[in-house]
């Protein structure tokens, strides 16, 4: 699995399918919420590296935030 495939899987499972746990290559990672804004974030491992996939804050003024406000389920990398 490539990094791009892993990121797409994390995005799809957490934001599109609203799963509480993301599975990558038989490993499971919990979907957590940030304390202040209750945004989803997933700490996962890929190729021996620790990565975090945070949900985009829809309250900022970026193009990505506009997509999040429109319900498009965006995440940052």
C-alpha atoms as an extended CHARMM CRD file, in Angstrom:
* protein
*
        77  EXT
         1         1  UNK       CA              0.0000000000        0.0000000000        0.0000000000  PROA      1               0.0000000000
         2         2  UNK       CA              1.3190000000        3.4500000000       -0.9120000000  PROA      2               0.0000000000
         3         3  UNK       CA              1.1830000000        6.4840000000        1.3780000000  PROA      3               0.0000000000
         4         4  UNK       CA             -1.4850000000        7.9930000000       -0.8910000000  PROA      4               0.0000000000
         5         5  UNK       CA             -3.6110000000        4.8340000000       -0.5520000000  PROA      5               0.0000000000
         6         6  UNK       CA             -3.1770000000        4.8780000000        3.2390000000  PROA      6               0.0000000000
         7         7  UNK       CA             -4.2310000000        8.5420000000        3.4900000000  PROA      7               0.0000000000
         8         8  UNK       CA             -7.2610000000        7.9370000000        1.2830000000  PROA      8               0.0000000000
         9         9  UNK       CA             -8.2490000000        4.9330000000        3.3960000000  PROA      9               0.0000000000
        10        10  UNK       CA             -7.9330000000        6.9300000000        6.6330000000  PROA      10              0.0000000000
        11        11  UNK       CA            -10.0060000000        9.7710000000        5.1350000000  PROA      11              0.0000000000
        12        12  UNK       CA            -12.6900000000        7.4610000000        3.7460000000  PROA      12              0.0000000000
        13        13  UNK       CA            -13.0880000000        5.3250000000        6.8620000000  PROA      13              0.0000000000
        14        14  UNK       CA            -13.0620000000        8.2140000000        9.3560000000  PROA      14              0.0000000000
        15        15  UNK       CA            -14.8810000000       11.0290000000        7.5540000000  PROA      15              0.0000000000
        16        16  UNK       CA            -16.9960000000        9.3710000000        4.8620000000  PROA      16              0.0000000000
        17        17  UNK       CA            -17.9670000000        6.1240000000        6.6060000000  PROA      17              0.0000000000
        18        18  UNK       CA            -17.8560000000        7.6550000000       10.1400000000  PROA      18              0.0000000000
        19        19  UNK       CA            -16.0850000000        4.6180000000       11.5720000000  PROA      19              0.0000000000
        20        20  UNK       CA            -14.8070000000        4.7630000000       15.1490000000  PROA      20              0.0000000000
        21        21  UNK       CA            -11.7620000000        2.6850000000       14.1800000000  PROA      21              0.0000000000
        22        22  UNK       CA             -9.6460000000        2.8820000000       11.0160000000  PROA      22              0.0000000000
        23        23  UNK       CA             -8.0610000000       -0.3190000000        9.7040000000  PROA      23              0.0000000000
        24        24  UNK       CA             -4.8970000000       -0.2680000000        7.5810000000  PROA      24              0.0000000000
        25        25  UNK       CA             -3.2730000000       -3.5390000000        6.5550000000  PROA      25              0.0000000000
        26        26  UNK       CA             -4.8090000000       -5.4880000000        9.4510000000  PROA      26              0.0000000000
        27        27  UNK       CA             -3.8550000000       -2.8470000000       12.0750000000  PROA      27              0.0000000000
        28        28  UNK       CA             -6.5870000000       -0.8410000000       13.7990000000  PROA      28              0.0000000000
        29        29  UNK       CA             -6.3150000000        2.7810000000       14.9310000000  PROA      29              0.0000000000
        30        30  UNK       CA             -8.9830000000        4.5990000000       16.9810000000  PROA      30              0.0000000000
        31        31  UNK       CA            -10.6100000000        7.7600000000       15.6650000000  PROA      31              0.0000000000
        32        32  UNK       CA            -10.3890000000       10.3510000000       18.4340000000  PROA      32              0.0000000000
        33        33  UNK       CA            -11.8680000000       13.8210000000       18.8360000000  PROA      33              0.0000000000
        34        34  UNK       CA             -9.8930000000       16.9250000000       19.7650000000  PROA      34              0.0000000000
        35        35  UNK       CA            -10.7650000000       18.4040000000       23.1500000000  PROA      35              0.0000000000
        36        36  UNK       CA            -11.6150000000       21.9480000000       22.0940000000  PROA      36              0.0000000000
        37        37  UNK       CA            -13.3460000000       21.6970000000       18.6990000000  PROA      37              0.0000000000
        38        38  UNK       CA            -14.3380000000       18.0080000000       18.6990000000  PROA      38              0.0000000000
        39        39  UNK       CA            -12.6340000000       17.5260000000       15.3320000000  PROA      39              0.0000000000
        40        40  UNK       CA            -11.6850000000       13.9780000000       14.4090000000  PROA      40              0.0000000000
        41        41  UNK       CA             -8.0550000000       12.9130000000       14.3850000000  PROA      41              0.0000000000
        42        42  UNK       CA             -6.3930000000        9.5910000000       13.7530000000  PROA      42              0.0000000000
        43        43  UNK       CA             -2.8980000000        8.6720000000       14.9170000000  PROA      43              0.0000000000
        44        44  UNK       CA             -1.6660000000        5.8200000000       12.7300000000  PROA      44              0.0000000000
        45        45  UNK       CA              1.5060000000        4.1910000000       11.4880000000  PROA      45              0.0000000000
        46        46  UNK       CA              2.6910000000        3.8700000000        7.9240000000  PROA      46              0.0000000000
        47        47  UNK       CA              5.9910000000        2.3570000000        6.8650000000  PROA      47              0.0000000000
        48        48  UNK       CA              7.2910000000        2.5090000000       10.4480000000  PROA      48              0.0000000000
        49        49  UNK       CA              6.4470000000        6.1930000000       10.8660000000  PROA      49              0.0000000000
        50        50  UNK       CA              3.8780000000        7.7210000000       13.2240000000  PROA      50              0.0000000000
        51        51  UNK       CA              1.4200000000        9.9600000000       11.3800000000  PROA      51              0.0000000000
        52        52  UNK       CA             -1.5970000000       12.0190000000       12.4090000000  PROA      52              0.0000000000
        53        53  UNK       CA             -4.6110000000       12.6780000000       10.2110000000  PROA      53              0.0000000000
        54        54  UNK       CA             -6.5430000000       15.6880000000       11.5640000000  PROA      54              0.0000000000
        55        55  UNK       CA             -9.9490000000       16.7630000000       10.2930000000  PROA      55              0.0000000000
        56        56  UNK       CA            -10.0020000000       20.2410000000        8.7220000000  PROA      56              0.0000000000
        57        57  UNK       CA            -11.4660000000       22.9240000000       10.9880000000  PROA      57              0.0000000000
        58        58  UNK       CA            -14.4860000000       24.2990000000        9.0590000000  PROA      58              0.0000000000
        59        59  UNK       CA            -14.3230000000       27.6210000000       10.9610000000  PROA      59              0.0000000000
        60        60  UNK       CA            -11.1130000000       28.8600000000        9.3120000000  PROA      60              0.0000000000
        61        61  UNK       CA            -11.1140000000       30.9200000000        6.1090000000  PROA      61              0.0000000000
        62        62  UNK       CA             -9.1700000000       28.5770000000        3.8240000000  PROA      62              0.0000000000
        63        63  UNK       CA            -10.4300000000       26.9020000000        0.6610000000  PROA      63              0.0000000000
        64        64  UNK       CA            -10.2600000000       23.5710000000        2.5120000000  PROA      64              0.0000000000
        65        65  UNK       CA            -12.4280000000       24.9580000000        5.3120000000  PROA      65              0.0000000000
        66        66  UNK       CA            -15.0100000000       26.0570000000        2.7410000000  PROA      66              0.0000000000
        67        67  UNK       CA            -15.0970000000       22.4810000000        1.4370000000  PROA      67              0.0000000000
        68        68  UNK       CA            -15.5140000000       21.1800000000        5.0040000000  PROA      68              0.0000000000
        69        69  UNK       CA            -18.3990000000       23.6080000000        5.5920000000  PROA      69              0.0000000000
        70        70  UNK       CA            -20.0290000000       22.2520000000        2.4270000000  PROA      70              0.0000000000
        71        71  UNK       CA            -19.8840000000       18.7530000000        3.9400000000  PROA      71              0.0000000000
        72        72  UNK       CA            -17.1000000000       17.4300000000        1.7280000000  PROA      72              0.0000000000
        73        73  UNK       CA            -15.1870000000       15.7870000000        4.6370000000  PROA      73              0.0000000000
        74        74  UNK       CA            -11.6690000000       17.1530000000        4.2780000000  PROA      74              0.0000000000
        75        75  UNK       CA             -8.5320000000       16.2390000000        6.2020000000  PROA      75              0.0000000000
        76        76  UNK       CA             -5.0490000000       17.7640000000        6.3030000000  PROA      76              0.0000000000
        77        77  UNK       CA             -1.7940000000       15.9040000000        5.9230000000  PROA      77              0.0000000000
